[in-house]
Amino acid sequence: MRYGLFSDVHSNLEAMTTVAHAMKTEGADEYLCLGDFVGYYSNPVETIELIESLNCWKLILGNHDAACIGKAPLSKFNPPAAEAIHWTKARLKPQHYKFLENLRLHEEIGEIQLVHSSPFQSEEWHYLTQKEDIERNFRYFQGFICLFGHVHKPFIAEQKPDGSVEILEAQEYTLKKECRYLVNVGSVGQPRDGDPRTCYVMYDSASRKLSIRRIDYDRETTIKKTLEAGLPEYLAQRLKTGK
């Protein structure tokens, strides 16, 4: 099975359109979205509807999605993010709220686990950015691989049979059957690793080959629409630098 995996779209329609086309072109059999459909940018309705059209096998609730439906407090968000959530809530229609309300924190497909933030206390929206946190989280999921988003920085963490963990820099990697993995699939809509290109992951469960993909998109249009919508300029500027 060839999976197209993506996360943290954040209402960036231009990036999501580009990623959807790329995954189809690569021959994805199934699509998996790891959350944060909305927040930050100016096309929440169109973005949700585009993702719905992909008929994703599994969909995960993200913290921005949770905030829009009252399942995460706005006090945990910085001012630009909170402002964007208020803006988004005013534009979602009942069917979009229902879509978000039906999302879960955890999903699984055999040996594949899916979460938005972390397998440990997923509802607390922890950020797995430090190696010790990544190492700890291997204890909180079963199976071969756990895929997640939330930190907007793609990486592969490999736990070897002796329990040691290595953070890999490879963009393409064949997973070893004797190891276990935590993989961050990056962000479609707001990359933060210094690369402003959009990001998604392809995973072939038969060959165990995992590929982190980066492709350019029309971010100038997203920036223009963000400013025209009256959303914080800070959010528009992040798209230029990928930080």
C-alpha atoms as an extended CHARMM CRD file, in Angstrom:
* protein
*
       243  EXT
         1         1  MET       CA              0.0000000000        0.0000000000        0.0000000000  PROA      1               0.0000000000
         2         2  ARG       CA              1.2980000000        3.4660000000       -0.9270000000  PROA      2               0.0000000000
         3         3  TYR       CA              0.1790000000        6.0900000000        1.5710000000  PROA      3               0.0000000000
         4         4  GLY       CA              0.1760000000        9.8220000000        1.0240000000  PROA      4               0.0000000000
         5         5  LEU       CA              0.5800000000       11.4450000000        4.4500000000  PROA      5               0.0000000000
         6         6  PHE       CA              0.1850000000       15.1080000000        5.2850000000  PROA      6               0.0000000000
         7         7  SER       CA             -0.4440000000       17.3640000000        8.2610000000  PROA      7               0.0000000000
         8         8  ASP       CA             -0.7780000000       20.9540000000        9.4540000000  PROA      8               0.0000000000
         9         9  VAL       CA             -2.4910000000       22.3200000000        6.3630000000  PROA      9               0.0000000000
        10        10  HSD       CA             -3.7960000000       25.3740000000        8.2490000000  PROA      10              0.0000000000
        11        11  SER       CA             -6.2430000000       26.6350000000        5.6310000000  PROA      11              0.0000000000
        12        12  ASN       CA             -3.4540000000       27.1300000000        3.0740000000  PROA      12              0.0000000000
        13        13  LEU       CA             -5.3850000000       26.2040000000       -0.0430000000  PROA      13              0.0000000000
        14        14  GLU       CA             -2.5510000000       26.8090000000       -2.5110000000  PROA      14              0.0000000000
        15        15  ALA       CA             -0.2000000000       24.4550000000       -0.6390000000  PROA      15              0.0000000000
        16        16  MET       CA             -2.8750000000       21.7760000000       -0.1560000000  PROA      16              0.0000000000
        17        17  THR       CA             -3.8660000000       21.8940000000       -3.8260000000  PROA      17              0.0000000000
        18        18  THR       CA             -0.2270000000       21.3660000000       -4.8210000000  PROA      18              0.0000000000
        19        19  VAL       CA              0.2450000000       18.5020000000       -2.3550000000  PROA      19              0.0000000000
        20        20  ALA       CA             -2.9930000000       16.7660000000       -3.3660000000  PROA      20              0.0000000000
        21        21  HSD       CA             -1.9160000000       16.8260000000       -7.0040000000  PROA      21              0.0000000000
        22        22  ALA       CA              1.5860000000       15.5910000000       -6.1460000000  PROA      22              0.0000000000
        23        23  MET       CA              0.3290000000       12.6590000000       -4.0640000000  PROA      23              0.0000000000
        24        24  LYS       CA             -2.0670000000       11.6140000000       -6.8350000000  PROA      24              0.0000000000
        25        25  THR       CA              0.7370000000       11.8620000000       -9.4050000000  PROA      25              0.0000000000
        26        26  GLU       CA              2.9440000000        9.6450000000       -7.2190000000  PROA      26              0.0000000000
        27        27  GLY       CA              0.2430000000        6.9930000000       -7.1670000000  PROA      27              0.0000000000
        28        28  ALA       CA             -0.9540000000        7.1640000000       -3.5710000000  PROA      28              0.0000000000
        29        29  ASP       CA             -3.4550000000        4.3700000000       -2.8540000000  PROA      29              0.0000000000
        30        30  GLU       CA             -4.7230000000        5.9720000000        0.3420000000  PROA      30              0.0000000000
        31        31  TYR       CA             -4.4560000000        9.3640000000        2.0340000000  PROA      31              0.0000000000
        32        32  LEU       CA             -3.8920000000        9.9950000000        5.7420000000  PROA      32              0.0000000000
        33        33  CYS       CA             -4.1700000000       13.4530000000        7.3230000000  PROA      33              0.0000000000
        34        34  LEU       CA             -2.6780000000       14.0430000000       10.7650000000  PROA      34              0.0000000000
        35        35  GLY       CA             -4.6010000000       17.1520000000       11.7170000000  PROA      35              0.0000000000
        36        36  ASP       CA             -4.7430000000       20.9430000000       11.7890000000  PROA      36              0.0000000000
        37        37  PHE       CA             -6.9240000000       21.3880000000        8.7580000000  PROA      37              0.0000000000
        38        38  VAL       CA             -7.6570000000       24.9730000000        9.8210000000  PROA      38              0.0000000000
        39        39  GLY       CA             -6.0230000000       27.9440000000       11.5230000000  PROA      39              0.0000000000
        40        40  TYR       CA             -3.5780000000       30.6690000000       10.4030000000  PROA      40              0.0000000000
        41        41  TYR       CA             -4.6570000000       31.2310000000        6.7800000000  PROA      41              0.0000000000
        42        42  SER       CA             -7.6330000000       32.3890000000        4.7700000000  PROA      42              0.0000000000
        43        43  ASN       CA             -9.2970000000       29.3650000000        3.1200000000  PROA      43              0.0000000000
        44        44  PRO       CA            -10.6340000000       27.0760000000        5.8810000000  PROA      44              0.0000000000
        45        45  VAL       CA            -13.8180000000       26.0910000000        4.0370000000  PROA      45              0.0000000000
        46        46  GLU       CA            -12.1450000000       25.3840000000        0.7080000000  PROA      46              0.0000000000
        47        47  THR       CA             -9.3130000000       23.4900000000        2.3890000000  PROA      47              0.0000000000
        48        48  ILE       CA            -11.6260000000       21.2190000000        4.3650000000  PROA      48              0.0000000000
        49        49  GLU       CA            -13.6810000000       20.5140000000        1.2470000000  PROA      49              0.0000000000
        50        50  LEU       CA            -10.5810000000       19.7280000000       -0.8230000000  PROA      50              0.0000000000
        51        51  ILE       CA             -9.3490000000       17.2660000000        1.8110000000  PROA      51              0.0000000000
        52        52  GLU       CA            -12.8160000000       15.7110000000        2.0360000000  PROA      52              0.0000000000
        53        53  SER       CA            -12.6820000000       15.1400000000       -1.7280000000  PROA      53              0.0000000000
        54        54  LEU       CA             -9.5830000000       12.9520000000       -1.2580000000  PROA      54              0.0000000000
        55        55  ASN       CA            -11.6620000000       10.4520000000        0.7620000000  PROA      55              0.0000000000
        56        56  CYS       CA             -8.8410000000       10.0420000000        3.2860000000  PROA      56              0.0000000000
        57        57  TRP       CA             -8.7830000000        6.6520000000        4.9910000000  PROA      57              0.0000000000
        58        58  LYS       CA             -7.8880000000        8.1780000000        8.3560000000  PROA      58              0.0000000000
        59        59  LEU       CA             -8.1210000000       11.7350000000        9.6770000000  PROA      59              0.0000000000
        60        60  ILE       CA             -6.7670000000       13.0860000000       12.9720000000  PROA      60              0.0000000000
        61        61  LEU       CA             -7.8670000000       15.9950000000       15.1570000000  PROA      61              0.0000000000
        62        62  GLY       CA             -5.2670000000       18.7580000000       15.4940000000  PROA      62              0.0000000000
        63        63  ASN       CA             -5.0350000000       21.3730000000       18.2270000000  PROA      63              0.0000000000
        64        64  HSD       CA             -6.2370000000       24.2210000000       15.9720000000  PROA      64              0.0000000000
        65        65  ASP       CA             -9.1620000000       22.0760000000       14.8830000000  PROA      65              0.0000000000
        66        66  ALA       CA             -9.8800000000       21.3180000000       18.5430000000  PROA      66              0.0000000000
        67        67  ALA       CA             -9.8130000000       25.0210000000       19.4240000000  PROA      67              0.0000000000
        68        68  CYS       CA            -12.3800000000       25.7700000000       16.7250000000  PROA      68              0.0000000000
        69        69  ILE       CA            -14.8330000000       23.2920000000       18.2600000000  PROA      69              0.0000000000
        70        70  GLY       CA            -14.1500000000       24.2200000000       21.8830000000  PROA      70              0.0000000000
        71        71  LYS       CA            -11.9980000000       21.1950000000       22.7490000000  PROA      71              0.0000000000
        72        72  ALA       CA             -8.7790000000       23.1470000000       23.3400000000  PROA      72              0.0000000000
        73        73  PRO       CA             -8.4890000000       26.4520000000       25.2610000000  PROA      73              0.0000000000
        74        74  LEU       CA             -7.4220000000       29.5210000000       23.3160000000  PROA      74              0.0000000000
        75        75  SER       CA             -5.1970000000       30.4670000000       26.2550000000  PROA      75              0.0000000000
        76        76  LYS       CA             -2.6920000000       27.8990000000       24.9500000000  PROA      76              0.0000000000
        77        77  PHE       CA             -2.2830000000       29.7600000000       21.6400000000  PROA      77              0.0000000000
        78        78  ASN       CA             -0.1460000000       32.7940000000       20.8880000000  PROA      78              0.0000000000
        79        79  PRO       CA             -2.0630000000       35.9720000000       19.9100000000  PROA      79              0.0000000000
        80        80  PRO       CA             -1.7520000000       35.6240000000       16.0930000000  PROA      80              0.0000000000
        81        81  ALA       CA             -2.8790000000       31.9780000000       16.2530000000  PROA      81              0.0000000000
        82        82  ALA       CA             -5.8030000000       32.8110000000       18.5490000000  PROA      82              0.0000000000
        83        83  GLU       CA             -6.8480000000       35.6780000000       16.2660000000  PROA      83              0.0000000000
        84        84  ALA       CA             -6.8200000000       33.3350000000       13.2770000000  PROA      84              0.0000000000
        85        85  ILE       CA             -8.9560000000       30.8070000000       15.1580000000  PROA      85              0.0000000000
        86        86  HSD       CA            -11.5520000000       33.4970000000       15.9570000000  PROA      86              0.0000000000
        87        87  TRP       CA            -11.5050000000       34.5340000000       12.2830000000  PROA      87              0.0000000000
        88        88  THR       CA            -11.9110000000       30.9230000000       11.1540000000  PROA      88              0.0000000000
        89        89  LYS       CA            -14.7870000000       30.1120000000       13.5240000000  PROA      89              0.0000000000
        90        90  ALA       CA            -16.8260000000       32.9450000000       12.0250000000  PROA      90              0.0000000000
        91        91  ARG       CA            -16.5040000000       31.4330000000        8.5480000000  PROA      91              0.0000000000
        92        92  LEU       CA            -17.0740000000       27.7270000000        9.1000000000  PROA      92              0.0000000000
        93        93  LYS       CA            -20.5090000000       26.3680000000        8.2950000000  PROA      93              0.0000000000
        94        94  PRO       CA            -22.3610000000       23.6820000000       10.2960000000  PROA      94              0.0000000000
        95        95  GLN       CA            -21.1320000000       20.8750000000        8.0460000000  PROA      95              0.0000000000
        96        96  HSD       CA            -17.5110000000       21.9440000000        8.5960000000  PROA      96              0.0000000000
        97        97  TYR       CA            -17.9830000000       21.9890000000       12.3620000000  PROA      97              0.0000000000
        98        98  LYS       CA            -19.4850000000       18.5100000000       12.1260000000  PROA      98              0.0000000000
        99        99  PHE       CA            -16.4910000000       17.3400000000       10.0950000000  PROA      99              0.0000000000
       100       100  LEU       CA            -14.0750000000       18.5810000000       12.7780000000  PROA      100             0.0000000000
       101       101  GLU       CA            -16.1800000000       17.2050000000       15.6350000000  PROA      101             0.0000000000
       102       102  ASN       CA            -16.0020000000       13.6960000000       14.1680000000  PROA      102             0.0000000000
       103       103  LEU       CA            -12.1840000000       13.6060000000       14.2130000000  PROA      103             0.0000000000
       104       104  ARG       CA            -10.3090000000       11.5120000000       16.8100000000  PROA      104             0.0000000000
       105       105  LEU       CA             -6.9500000000       11.9320000000       18.5590000000  PROA      105             0.0000000000
       106       106  HSD       CA             -5.6780000000        8.4600000000       17.6210000000  PROA      106             0.0000000000
       107       107  GLU       CA             -6.0980000000        6.1680000000       14.6400000000  PROA      107             0.0000000000
       108       108  GLU       CA             -4.2830000000        3.0410000000       13.5550000000  PROA      108             0.0000000000
       109       109  ILE       CA             -3.8830000000        0.8120000000       10.5190000000  PROA      109             0.0000000000
       110       110  GLY       CA             -2.2390000000       -2.4390000000       11.5610000000  PROA      110             0.0000000000
       111       111  GLU       CA              1.3340000000       -1.6100000000       12.5720000000  PROA      111             0.0000000000
       112       112  ILE       CA              0.8570000000        2.0840000000       11.7320000000  PROA      112             0.0000000000
       113       113  GLN       CA             -0.1650000000        4.5020000000       14.5070000000  PROA      113             0.0000000000
       114       114  LEU       CA             -1.4120000000        8.0180000000       13.7700000000  PROA      114             0.0000000000
       115       115  VAL       CA             -1.5500000000       11.0230000000       16.1320000000  PROA      115             0.0000000000
       116       116  HSD       CA             -1.2730000000       14.7770000000       15.7360000000  PROA      116             0.0000000000
       117       117  SER       CA              1.1200000000       15.8110000000       18.4850000000  PROA      117             0.0000000000
       118       118  SER       CA              2.5030000000       12.7910000000       20.3550000000  PROA      118             0.0000000000
       119       119  PRO       CA              1.4880000000        9.2720000000       21.4110000000  PROA      119             0.0000000000
       120       120  PHE       CA              1.9030000000       10.2850000000       25.0730000000  PROA      120             0.0000000000
       121       121  GLN       CA             -0.9780000000       12.4710000000       26.3250000000  PROA      121             0.0000000000
       122       122  SER       CA             -2.1030000000       13.3850000000       22.8330000000  PROA      122             0.0000000000
       123       123  GLU       CA             -4.7920000000       15.6630000000       24.2350000000  PROA      123             0.0000000000
       124       124  GLU       CA             -2.1130000000       17.8580000000       25.8830000000  PROA      124             0.0000000000
       125       125  TRP       CA             -0.5610000000       18.7280000000       22.5090000000  PROA      125             0.0000000000
       126       126  HSD       CA              3.0670000000       18.1490000000       23.4810000000  PROA      126             0.0000000000
       127       127  TYR       CA              5.7970000000       19.2090000000       21.0480000000  PROA      127             0.0000000000
       128       128  LEU       CA              8.3450000000       16.4970000000       20.2520000000  PROA      128             0.0000000000
       129       129  THR       CA             11.3550000000       18.6690000000       19.5260000000  PROA      129             0.0000000000
       130       130  GLN       CA             13.9390000000       17.3820000000       22.0110000000  PROA      130             0.0000000000
       131       131  LYS       CA             15.5920000000       13.9960000000       21.6540000000  PROA      131             0.0000000000
       132       132  GLU       CA             14.7340000000       12.9570000000       25.2070000000  PROA      132             0.0000000000
       133       133  ASP       CA             11.0330000000       13.6100000000       24.5250000000  PROA      133             0.0000000000
       134       134  ILE       CA             11.1980000000       11.5770000000       21.3330000000  PROA      134             0.0000000000
       135       135  GLU       CA             12.9400000000        8.7290000000       23.1490000000  PROA      135             0.0000000000
       136       136  ARG       CA             10.2830000000        8.7360000000       25.8860000000  PROA      136             0.0000000000
       137       137  ASN       CA              7.4090000000        8.5940000000       23.4060000000  PROA      137             0.0000000000
       138       138  PHE       CA              8.5130000000        5.2780000000       21.9320000000  PROA      138             0.0000000000
       139       139  ARG       CA              7.0960000000        3.7480000000       25.1350000000  PROA      139             0.0000000000
       140       140  TYR       CA              3.6060000000        5.0550000000       24.4270000000  PROA      140             0.0000000000
       141       141  PHE       CA              2.6600000000        3.4030000000       21.1790000000  PROA      141             0.0000000000
       142       142  GLN       CA              2.4710000000       -0.1440000000       19.9200000000  PROA      142             0.0000000000
       143       143  GLY       CA              3.5110000000       -1.2900000000       16.4940000000  PROA      143             0.0000000000
       144       144  PHE       CA              6.2230000000       -0.5400000000       13.9960000000  PROA      144             0.0000000000
       145       145  ILE       CA              5.7270000000        3.1410000000       13.2050000000  PROA      145             0.0000000000
       146       146  CYS       CA              3.9610000000        6.1760000000       14.6670000000  PROA      146             0.0000000000
       147       147  LEU       CA              3.4140000000        9.1390000000       12.3540000000  PROA      147             0.0000000000
       148       148  PHE       CA              2.6420000000       12.6250000000       13.6710000000  PROA      148             0.0000000000
       149       149  GLY       CA              2.7020000000       16.3350000000       12.8320000000  PROA      149             0.0000000000
       150       150  HSD       CA              2.3720000000       19.4410000000       15.0500000000  PROA      150             0.0000000000
       151       151  VAL       CA              6.0160000000       20.6450000000       15.1030000000  PROA      151             0.0000000000
       152       152  HSD       CA              6.0640000000       21.5820000000       11.3840000000  PROA      152             0.0000000000
       153       153  LYS       CA              9.5480000000       20.0770000000       10.9680000000  PROA      153             0.0000000000
       154       154  PRO       CA              9.8500000000       16.6920000000        9.2070000000  PROA      154             0.0000000000
       155       155  PHE       CA             12.2020000000       14.0380000000       10.5670000000  PROA      155             0.0000000000
       156       156  ILE       CA             12.6410000000       10.3060000000       11.0650000000  PROA      156             0.0000000000
       157       157  ALA       CA             13.5190000000        8.9130000000       14.5210000000  PROA      157             0.0000000000
       158       158  GLU       CA             14.7620000000        5.3210000000       14.5560000000  PROA      158             0.0000000000
       159       159  GLN       CA             14.7470000000        3.1650000000       17.6920000000  PROA      159             0.0000000000
       160       160  LYS       CA             17.2390000000        0.3290000000       17.3740000000  PROA      160             0.0000000000
       161       161  PRO       CA             16.7930000000       -3.1300000000       18.9500000000  PROA      161             0.0000000000
       162       162  ASP       CA             18.9670000000       -2.0950000000       21.9170000000  PROA      162             0.0000000000
       163       163  GLY       CA             16.5730000000        0.7940000000       22.6660000000  PROA      163             0.0000000000
       164       164  SER       CA             18.8550000000        3.5940000000       21.4820000000  PROA      164             0.0000000000
       165       165  VAL       CA             17.3150000000        6.2970000000       19.2790000000  PROA      165             0.0000000000
       166       166  GLU       CA             18.8550000000        8.1060000000       16.3140000000  PROA      166             0.0000000000
       167       167  ILE       CA             17.4020000000       11.1510000000       14.5410000000  PROA      167             0.0000000000
       168       168  LEU       CA             17.9820000000       10.5950000000       10.8350000000  PROA      168             0.0000000000
       169       169  GLU       CA             18.6150000000       13.3720000000        8.3240000000  PROA      169             0.0000000000
       170       170  ALA       CA             17.6420000000       11.2710000000        5.2990000000  PROA      170             0.0000000000
       171       171  GLN       CA             14.7880000000       12.4540000000        3.0940000000  PROA      171             0.0000000000
       172       172  GLU       CA             14.3760000000        8.9580000000        1.6650000000  PROA      172             0.0000000000
       173       173  TYR       CA             14.8810000000        5.9160000000        3.8370000000  PROA      173             0.0000000000
       174       174  THR       CA             13.9840000000        2.2500000000        3.8630000000  PROA      174             0.0000000000
       175       175  LEU       CA             12.7540000000        1.4230000000        7.3490000000  PROA      175             0.0000000000
       176       176  LYS       CA             14.4010000000       -1.5790000000        8.9800000000  PROA      176             0.0000000000
       177       177  LYS       CA             12.0700000000       -4.3380000000       10.1310000000  PROA      177             0.0000000000
       178       178  GLU       CA             14.0600000000       -4.8660000000       13.3500000000  PROA      178             0.0000000000
       179       179  CYS       CA             13.6770000000       -1.1890000000       14.3750000000  PROA      179             0.0000000000
       180       180  ARG       CA             10.7490000000        1.0640000000       15.3360000000  PROA      180             0.0000000000
       181       181  TYR       CA             10.0270000000        4.5970000000       14.1420000000  PROA      181             0.0000000000
       182       182  LEU       CA              8.5520000000        7.9440000000       15.0600000000  PROA      182             0.0000000000
       183       183  VAL       CA              8.1420000000       10.0670000000       11.9350000000  PROA      183             0.0000000000
       184       184  ASN       CA              7.1240000000       13.6850000000       11.6890000000  PROA      184             0.0000000000
       185       185  VAL       CA              5.4950000000       14.3560000000        8.3280000000  PROA      185             0.0000000000
       186       186  GLY       CA              6.1350000000       18.1100000000        8.3840000000  PROA      186             0.0000000000
       187       187  SER       CA              3.6350000000       20.7990000000        7.4650000000  PROA      187             0.0000000000
       188       188  VAL       CA              1.7240000000       21.4320000000        4.2680000000  PROA      188             0.0000000000
       189       189  GLY       CA              0.6680000000       24.9520000000        5.1420000000  PROA      189             0.0000000000
       190       190  GLN       CA              3.3530000000       26.5290000000        7.3350000000  PROA      190             0.0000000000
       191       191  PRO       CA              6.8040000000       24.8630000000        7.3100000000  PROA      191             0.0000000000
       192       192  ARG       CA              9.1220000000       25.9370000000       10.1400000000  PROA      192             0.0000000000
       193       193  ASP       CA             12.4070000000       24.2270000000        9.3260000000  PROA      193             0.0000000000
       194       194  GLY       CA             13.8330000000       27.0400000000        7.2190000000  PROA      194             0.0000000000
       195       195  ASP       CA             12.5220000000       25.5750000000        3.9580000000  PROA      195             0.0000000000
       196       196  PRO       CA              9.4030000000       27.4590000000        2.7850000000  PROA      196             0.0000000000
       197       197  ARG       CA              8.3750000000       24.7070000000        0.3660000000  PROA      197             0.0000000000
       198       198  THR       CA              5.3370000000       22.6400000000        1.2810000000  PROA      198             0.0000000000
       199       199  CYS       CA              5.8980000000       19.1880000000        2.7590000000  PROA      199             0.0000000000
       200       200  TYR       CA              4.2820000000       15.7520000000        2.6960000000  PROA      200             0.0000000000
       201       201  VAL       CA              5.3650000000       12.1080000000        3.0460000000  PROA      201             0.0000000000
       202       202  MET       CA              4.9670000000        9.0160000000        0.8870000000  PROA      202             0.0000000000
       203       203  TYR       CA              5.1790000000        5.6330000000        2.6100000000  PROA      203             0.0000000000
       204       204  ASP       CA              5.1200000000        2.2460000000        0.8900000000  PROA      204             0.0000000000
       205       205  SER       CA              4.1720000000       -0.3380000000        3.5140000000  PROA      205             0.0000000000
       206       206  ALA       CA              5.2810000000       -3.2440000000        1.3100000000  PROA      206             0.0000000000
       207       207  SER       CA              8.8430000000       -2.0500000000        0.6700000000  PROA      207             0.0000000000
       208       208  ARG       CA              8.9220000000        0.0500000000        3.9090000000  PROA      208             0.0000000000
       209       209  LYS       CA             10.3420000000        2.9520000000        1.8940000000  PROA      209             0.0000000000
       210       210  LEU       CA              9.5340000000        6.3580000000        3.3680000000  PROA      210             0.0000000000
       211       211  SER       CA             10.0910000000        9.6020000000        1.4550000000  PROA      211             0.0000000000
       212       212  ILE       CA              9.8520000000       13.1830000000        2.7430000000  PROA      212             0.0000000000
       213       213  ARG       CA              8.8170000000       15.3690000000       -0.1930000000  PROA      213             0.0000000000
       214       214  ARG       CA              9.3670000000       19.1240000000       -0.5350000000  PROA      214             0.0000000000
       215       215  ILE       CA              7.8500000000       21.0290000000       -3.4540000000  PROA      215             0.0000000000
       216       216  ASP       CA              7.2460000000       24.6770000000       -4.2190000000  PROA      216             0.0000000000
       217       217  TYR       CA              3.7910000000       26.1960000000       -4.4560000000  PROA      217             0.0000000000
       218       218  ASP       CA              2.1970000000       29.5880000000       -5.0860000000  PROA      218             0.0000000000
       219       219  ARG       CA              2.8510000000       31.0050000000       -1.6310000000  PROA      219             0.0000000000
       220       220  GLU       CA              2.7330000000       34.5930000000       -2.9390000000  PROA      220             0.0000000000
       221       221  THR       CA             -0.9820000000       34.1160000000       -3.5260000000  PROA      221             0.0000000000
       222       222  THR       CA             -1.4060000000       32.7290000000       -0.0020000000  PROA      222             0.0000000000
       223       223  ILE       CA              0.5020000000       35.6950000000        1.4290000000  PROA      223             0.0000000000
       224       224  LYS       CA             -1.6240000000       38.1750000000       -0.5370000000  PROA      224             0.0000000000
       225       225  LYS       CA             -4.8780000000       36.5210000000        0.5330000000  PROA      225             0.0000000000
       226       226  THR       CA             -3.7520000000       36.4150000000        4.1750000000  PROA      226             0.0000000000
       227       227  LEU       CA             -3.1440000000       40.1630000000        4.2210000000  PROA      227             0.0000000000
       228       228  GLU       CA             -6.3350000000       40.9530000000        2.3000000000  PROA      228             0.0000000000
       229       229  ALA       CA             -8.3200000000       38.9240000000        4.8510000000  PROA      229             0.0000000000
       230       230  GLY       CA             -6.9580000000       41.0910000000        7.6680000000  PROA      230             0.0000000000
       231       231  LEU       CA             -5.1330000000       38.1890000000        9.3180000000  PROA      231             0.0000000000
       232       232  PRO       CA             -1.9020000000       38.9680000000       11.2030000000  PROA      232             0.0000000000
       233       233  GLU       CA              0.9940000000       40.0370000000        8.9560000000  PROA      233             0.0000000000
       234       234  TYR       CA              3.2710000000       37.8100000000       11.0560000000  PROA      234             0.0000000000
       235       235  LEU       CA              1.4940000000       34.7430000000        9.6610000000  PROA      235             0.0000000000
       236       236  ALA       CA              2.0800000000       35.9210000000        6.0930000000  PROA      236             0.0000000000
       237       237  GLN       CA              5.7600000000       36.6500000000        6.7190000000  PROA      237             0.0000000000
       238       238  ARG       CA              6.4160000000       33.1260000000        8.0550000000  PROA      238             0.0000000000
       239       239  LEU       CA              5.5810000000       31.7090000000        4.6510000000  PROA      239             0.0000000000
       240       240  LYS       CA              8.4660000000       33.6060000000        3.0510000000  PROA      240             0.0000000000
       241       241  THR       CA             11.1510000000       32.1630000000        5.3230000000  PROA      241             0.0000000000
       242       242  GLY       CA              9.7190000000       28.8410000000        6.4120000000  PROA      242             0.0000000000
       243       243  LYS       CA             10.3830000000       29.7270000000       10.0530000000  PROA      243             0.0000000000
